[in-house]
Amino acid sequence: MLVKTFGYAVQGINATKITVEVNISTGVNFYMVGLPDNAVKESQQRIDTALKQLGLKIPGKSVTINLAPADIRKEGSAYDLTIAVGILGANEQLKNEYLGECVIMGELALDGGLRPIKGALPIAIQAKKDGFKTIILPKENAPEAAVVDGLEVLVADNLADVIKFFNSEIKLNPCIVNLNTTFNTSYTNVEFDFSDVKGQENIKRALEIAAAGGHNAILIGPPGAGKTMLSKRLPSILPPLTLDEALETTKIHSVAGKGGKGLIVQRPFRSPHHTISDVALVGGGNNPQPGEISLAHNGVLFLDELPEFKRTVLEVMRQPLEDRVVNISRAKFSVDYPASFMLVASMNPCPCGYYNHPEKECVCAPGVVQKYLNKISGPLLDRIDLHVEVTPVAFNELSKQTESESSESIRNRVVKARIIQNERFLSQPEIYCNAQMKTKDLSVYCKLTESGVTLLKNAMERLGLSARAYDRILKVSRTIADLDSSLNIETQHLAEAIQYRSLDREGWAG
């Protein structure tokens, strides 16, 4: 007897429907075809043992299982439940009248329990598009899939419950998620708030500008000045995720096996160690997985002690920083992972950490400081808009009892600036913030007054600013003007933007 059940293969952050065709006929064989990998082939042993725990077994006949379409490679253990139900249906050990109406996925334990799978959210999204009304998943995956409106997500704890469900002996409980409640509580429990920061007003201002325009930033300062502490608070002043952004972010984390907690409602903050490999940062591998830059999509990627990262690791970020997508190409397939993130990095000014320190003396030999800075390539530095010098906080600032400005009040200003940018780029949906402006957009949206042109010319000549700093200064000054709700870029906006190009100054590390 031939029976069909349905599952999904995840490719990149999208899913493709897989039809599991099970046919049982006379003979004694077990065939599994349709490009299964070793994990899929091993499902025979897991299914056989799980069925025996329930007093059932794989029939001693010729069992042929085809995973269609046959030209797509099937990977992982998520098809265990799909195949097991198909075998039972073909052997008439459960009613198969509803099998074609729902998606069934889950990994089987040897005792018949269900373990979570990767990619539940993209599977649920595609299942709805393909016309399915119901999906059966392990309980760990249910909250994630339940955010898809119009799809009933049924929770199963074990294989026995699934069999009883199809035999109409029990009903599986649906998982229901209230999206409105989820989004309303997205900023109620912020772990790191700017109200805890004493002093450092100029750094807070720089991070506010970075958040408002989506600019990449680098913080340079001695050990203990607060670089990491300030960077961790950046997500708290970014605009709240939209539903589309939240779904896309959750899809990536789901594919990477880091989901299971429902919809991600706060912007990601990823902080990989400096020993990270190229593949771990950008994604890839034999079985391609999203890297750290994709897990930071719609959020912040924080690279602490930037010069300590391997140069090859930093260089692979250059293309994603421009294109905001990572393409993983192999001989037989190619997948794309979104990578639209804000890069925030921190570094000491020199190996000893005290170059330009107001009190302590730098003990580095001549030329060592420049050699240390040269670990960061020009093309990568070119993609960082704000260079912010962080100085230690004085004791009288630390001992003040007055509370600093909260993240909420800063975030309100950032959101207003982003609204201005959304209206500005309404005809260019691929641009959502000032940092993404192309060179041709600068002549339209970043026009300077005569005094502004003179100021910028003098700054570039006197401070020795490089040519690459020109575009960055215009973009940052446009953001500063937006924060002031100013239609034009005024001289003070331009002057503030110029001071955020420390590393472009000739002789900064001389």
Beta strands, then each sheet from edge to edge (+ up, - down):
strand 1: 2-11
strand 2: 14-25
strand 3: 29-33
strand 4: 62-68
strand 5: 102-104
strand 6: 107-108
strand 7: 114-115
strand 8: 134-138
strand 9: 152-156
strand 10: 217-220
strand 11: 269-270
strand 12: 283-284
strand 13: 289-290
strand 14: 300-303
strand 15: 325-329
strand 16: 334-338
strand 17: 342-347
strand 18: 386-389
sheet 1: 1+ 2- 4+ 3+
sheet 2: 5+ 8+ 9+
sheet 3: 6+ 7-
sheet 4: 11+ 14+ 17+ 10+ 18+
sheet 5: 12+ 13-
sheet 6: 15+ 16-
end
